[in-house]
Amino acid sequence: MDETSAVIDVIVIGSGFGGAVAASRLTDAGIAVTLLERGPWRDTVATRSAGIARTTPFPRDLSLFTRLLRSLRLPGSPRLTLNRHGLFDIHVDRGVSIICSSNVGGGSHVYSGLQRLPHVANFWDGHAKDVSTASLQQHYEAVLADMGSPMASPALGLPNTTYQRYANSNVIETPSPEGPTWLGFLFPAEPGKPQTIIDANGITRNQVDVAANDDGFLGSPGGGKTSLDIAYLIPAMRKGLKIRDLCEVQSIEALGDQSPARYAVHVIDHHSGAKQRLLAANVIIAAGGLNTLRLLLRSRDGTKTLSGMPNLGRRFGCNGDFMGWWDQAEYGDITAGLPARGPFRARGPEDFPVLGGGAFPAIDRYPLPHFLKQRLRRVQWIAGIGVDAMDGVARWTGGGLRVDFNGDNSPVFARIKAGVRALVELTGKRIHYTKNPITVHPTGGACMGDSIATAVVDGNGEVFDHPGLYVADAAALPAEPGGPPSLTIAAWASHVAARFIAQRNASR
Ligand SMILES: Cc1cc2nc3c(=O)[nH]c(=O)nc-3n(C[C@H](O)[C@H](O)[C@H](O)COP(=O)(O)OP(=O)(O)OC[C@H]3O[C@@H](n4cnc5c(N)ncnc54)[C@H](O)[C@@H]3O)c2cc1C
């Protein structure tokens, strides 16, 4: 194992909404940060223009078979790493399946680009002193400005929205969501006429081409989606942020407060296969809702190099996620458009929960027979979202991570399923969905709060019983936003970084 005696000021683990924002803010403040990301840089118009040397294409054509999955974990079996350059991590467990991704830029490459404030009113109030909905507001605004996300509006001229599709339906309605939705894409000035541009940071991007539908959950090779490598990481690198791609953290070791290095971070560099032990004064974990828990639990209960954290793994939730598939043959080819197409629900005496939906991306590039691709062109994926009981438990057992979640404890899933059954009855069509939730929004497990008796991190994001160790991603959220969470995660990371900078300035 390589060991270096140099002490890094801040190591950030993971480069999604939590890690990219935290690392960028600290770099802007002149702090020396090394970011460790297990996934690769993705090959896009943007990363090419920035001169990133080692990149991996998004799964397309035959590589869809080899690069779609990074790892797969089925109940009762160990996690299988299939391809370290793979896009998705799938964890199937007791009562829940969890999907996340692996890239420099994290989930921003695969997400649908919907950015919303929490659906829960006064989301940040009452969890920890000095943290409130009002104090977080500046961070939401800063992230929206950094990402340049426009508000969704008919002026964008988007095709195939639910508003258009169901305008004349007697059985489906399209209630407007409360509050604005921002879209994390670079739109053409004139709808339907995308151009190639060079942004303010000198990064080349193709404006989103909604006719091509190549900017969905299989990545955005043209850079039409505002992924975090574009918005934060490449600009921060130019200011000194050090990014190590394909560098996976295996465990964290507390060294005590006596030396400047309070933590050792054990990594494996997938470029060389070498194992290294990096020393750091501070560590910010932002490996995503699932993998932050894996890392902390493994370090505490597997390698036994961390201790304490009595509430670690408790209050894990799925943000009320529900997923299904619906053949919309009567509407023909529905592929043109943004990844997500707007809200809809069954008309009825009851206020059914609002669903969202979209089409499969980049179908032309699937290595499948023509008739199957034609079939997929009319399939809509549908999603429900909300607030569940957040009563799941993650633990380290038998050398691996196990998550137990019982959707029957959360009325939200029954309500969403009732709304889906109403759609089936009213339209006479079949909708396929799973019994247990599939979530792309794992939340909690290392929750923020006022005391170690109920939470894992304090209002600064710092682990109560491990000074200098922080959680800046979805795992730290004190509750579920009940809507798309990426903006809330980014705002939390911006807040954690701001508190870190303020404390450092005060101590000097
Ligand atoms: C298909 C899909 C569509 C979505 N659509 C939306 C949407 O429209 N709006 C929305 O708000 N949200 C959406 N989401 C959810 C959103 O992507 C996540 O909530 C968000 O990315 C979580 O941010 P994060 O920083 O917590 O983690 P991530 O973005 O998952 O980032 C974590 C990073 O850490 C890395 N990592 C993990 N373990 C290690 C390790 N041991 N060492 C080093 N690096 C590690 C991972 O590779 C990853 O890059 C969607 C998700 C999916 C999968």
The ligand as an SDF file (V2000), in Angstrom:
LIG
                    3D

 53 58  0  0  0  0  0  0  0  0999 V2000
  -32.5730    8.2680  -13.5650 C   0  0  0  0  0  0  0  0  0  0  0  0
  -32.5300    9.3390  -12.5070 C   0  0  0  0  0  0  0  0  0  0  0  0
  -33.2600   10.5130  -12.6980 C   0  0  0  0  0  0  0  0  0  0  0  0
  -33.2400   11.5150  -11.7130 C   0  0  0  0  0  0  0  0  0  0  0  0
  -33.9050   12.6960  -11.9440 N   0  0  0  0  0  0  0  0  0  0  0  0
  -33.8400   13.6840  -11.0170 C   0  0  0  0  0  0  0  0  0  0  0  0
  -34.4330   14.9550  -11.2730 C   0  0  0  0  0  0  0  0  0  0  0  0
  -34.9780   15.2220  -12.3420 O   0  0  0  0  0  0  0  0  0  0  0  0
  -34.3410   15.8930  -10.2960 N   0  0  0  0  0  0  0  0  0  0  0  0
  -33.7050   15.6610   -9.1040 C   0  0  0  0  0  0  0  0  0  0  0  0
  -33.6650   16.5570   -8.2670 O   0  0  0  0  0  0  0  0  0  0  0  0
  -33.1180   14.4750   -8.8620 N   0  0  0  0  0  0  0  0  0  0  0  0
  -33.1450   13.4940   -9.7890 C   0  0  0  0  0  0  0  0  0  0  0  0
  -32.5030   12.3090   -9.5570 N   0  0  0  0  0  0  0  0  0  0  0  0
  -31.8140   12.1190   -8.2670 C   0  0  0  0  0  0  0  0  0  0  0  0
  -30.4740   12.8390   -8.2110 C   0  0  0  0  0  0  0  0  0  0  0  0
  -29.6530   12.3990   -9.2750 O   0  0  0  0  0  0  0  0  0  0  0  0
  -29.8340   12.5250   -6.8730 C   0  0  0  0  0  0  0  0  0  0  0  0
  -30.7180   12.9040   -5.8380 O   0  0  0  0  0  0  0  0  0  0  0  0
  -28.5410   13.2610   -6.6970 C   0  0  0  0  0  0  0  0  0  0  0  0
  -27.6400   12.9660   -7.7360 O   0  0  0  0  0  0  0  0  0  0  0  0
  -27.9170   12.8820   -5.3590 C   0  0  0  0  0  0  0  0  0  0  0  0
  -26.8060   13.7190   -5.1470 O   0  0  0  0  0  0  0  0  0  0  0  0
  -25.6430   13.2320   -4.1910 P   0  0  0  0  0  0  0  0  0  0  0  0
  -24.5580   14.2270   -4.2190 O   0  0  0  0  0  0  0  0  0  0  0  0
  -26.2610   12.8770   -2.8850 O   0  0  0  0  0  0  0  0  0  0  0  0
  -25.1150   11.8510   -4.8310 O   0  0  0  0  0  0  0  0  0  0  0  0
  -24.6580   11.4730   -6.3370 P   0  0  0  0  0  0  0  0  0  0  0  0
  -25.0740   12.5110   -7.3050 O   0  0  0  0  0  0  0  0  0  0  0  0
  -25.1250   10.0860   -6.5120 O   0  0  0  0  0  0  0  0  0  0  0  0
  -23.0850   11.5290   -6.2400 O   0  0  0  0  0  0  0  0  0  0  0  0
  -22.3320   10.6300   -5.4850 C   0  0  0  0  0  0  0  0  0  0  0  0
  -21.0170   10.3590   -6.2020 C   0  0  0  0  0  0  0  0  0  0  0  0
  -20.1540    9.6880   -5.2880 O   0  0  0  0  0  0  0  0  0  0  0  0
  -19.4480    8.6780   -5.9650 C   0  0  0  0  0  0  0  0  0  0  0  0
  -19.0460    7.6430   -5.0070 N   0  0  0  0  0  0  0  0  0  0  0  0
  -19.8310    6.7140   -4.4150 C   0  0  0  0  0  0  0  0  0  0  0  0
  -19.1100    5.9310   -3.6110 N   0  0  0  0  0  0  0  0  0  0  0  0
  -17.8390    6.3650   -3.6890 C   0  0  0  0  0  0  0  0  0  0  0  0
  -16.6260    5.9510   -3.0870 C   0  0  0  0  0  0  0  0  0  0  0  0
  -16.5980    4.9110   -2.2270 N   0  0  0  0  0  0  0  0  0  0  0  0
  -15.4730    6.5960   -3.4110 N   0  0  0  0  0  0  0  0  0  0  0  0
  -15.4890    7.6390   -4.2740 C   0  0  0  0  0  0  0  0  0  0  0  0
  -16.6340    8.0740   -4.8900 N   0  0  0  0  0  0  0  0  0  0  0  0
  -17.7850    7.4520   -4.5810 C   0  0  0  0  0  0  0  0  0  0  0  0
  -20.4490    8.1630   -6.9870 C   0  0  0  0  0  0  0  0  0  0  0  0
  -19.7700    7.5230   -8.0540 O   0  0  0  0  0  0  0  0  0  0  0  0
  -21.1550    9.4440   -7.4160 C   0  0  0  0  0  0  0  0  0  0  0  0
  -20.5510   10.0250   -8.5440 O   0  0  0  0  0  0  0  0  0  0  0  0
  -32.5000   11.3100  -10.5200 C   0  0  0  0  0  0  0  0  0  0  0  0
  -31.7550   10.1330  -10.3480 C   0  0  0  0  0  0  0  0  0  0  0  0
  -31.7610    9.1610  -11.3240 C   0  0  0  0  0  0  0  0  0  0  0  0
  -30.9320    7.9050  -11.1110 C   0  0  0  0  0  0  0  0  0  0  0  0
  1  2  1  0
  2  3  1  0
  2 52  2  0
  3  4  2  0
  4  5  1  0
  4 50  1  0
  5  6  2  0
  6  7  1  0
  6 13  1  0
  7  8  2  0
  7  9  1  0
  9 10  1  0
 10 11  2  0
 10 12  1  0
 12 13  2  0
 13 14  1  0
 14 15  1  0
 14 50  1  0
 15 16  1  0
 16 17  1  0
 16 18  1  0
 18 19  1  0
 18 20  1  0
 20 21  1  0
 20 22  1  0
 22 23  1  0
 23 24  1  0
 24 25  2  0
 24 26  1  0
 24 27  1  0
 27 28  1  0
 28 29  2  0
 28 30  1  0
 28 31  1  0
 31 32  1  0
 32 33  1  0
 33 34  1  0
 33 48  1  0
 34 35  1  0
 35 36  1  0
 35 46  1  0
 36 37  1  0
 36 45  1  0
 37 38  2  0
 38 39  1  0
 39 40  1  0
 39 45  2  0
 40 41  1  0
 40 42  2  0
 42 43  1  0
 43 44  2  0
 44 45  1  0
 46 47  1  0
 46 48  1  0
 48 49  1  0
 50 51  2  0
 51 52  1  0
 52 53  1  0
M  END
$$$$
